[in-house]
Amino acid sequence: MTAPDMNAPIPKIAAMTAAVLLTGGLSACVTSAFDPETDATSPIAPRVQALVDANREYPQWADFPKSLEPLPAPVAIATQVNTLRVTNAGLAGEVSRIDWQETGDPAAYAAEVQARVNAVPVAPVTAETEAEMERFLARTRERGRAPPPVDRRPVQ
């Protein structure tokens, strides 16, 4: 029988000690954050404390409305889960067939896309809408301009 390596447990013990201390410190912070105390020197302290005390037990389960719909049967839930799994598998198959790597020149790709966009004629209604938007923007900018200052000198 060989002697165990005595140096091996030291890092584990140190890590566990650090984890316990860190968890204890964080839990102290969380406890103080969720249990704040009212400043007694504040002029509204009595009102704040009265509101806190009055609403300390709110909400209760009795205050929530009951569901009128019956819970679905476990078989129905299992069917829906299996349907989602099949749909997910089909979608994963479609995604795996997409060529995600762009091997061409980005500038050539941008030029190709721009050519495809330019090949589609603009409908007159779209051009009309663009002109309407420009007129609306001009009117809005004009309305947003500050009025001239008011003369505050007394009238003589």
TADAZI-V479641 format. One record per run of one state. SS is the DSSP state (h for helix, s for strand, l for the rest). FROM is the first residue (numbers start at 1). LEN is the number of residues. If there is no record, write none. Layout:
ss	from	len
SS	FROM	LEN
SS	FROM	LEN
This chain:
ss	from	len
l	1	7
h	8	27
l	35	10
h	45	10
l	55	6
h	61	3
l	64	10
h	74	23
l	97	9
h	106	14
l	120	4
h	124	20
l	144	13
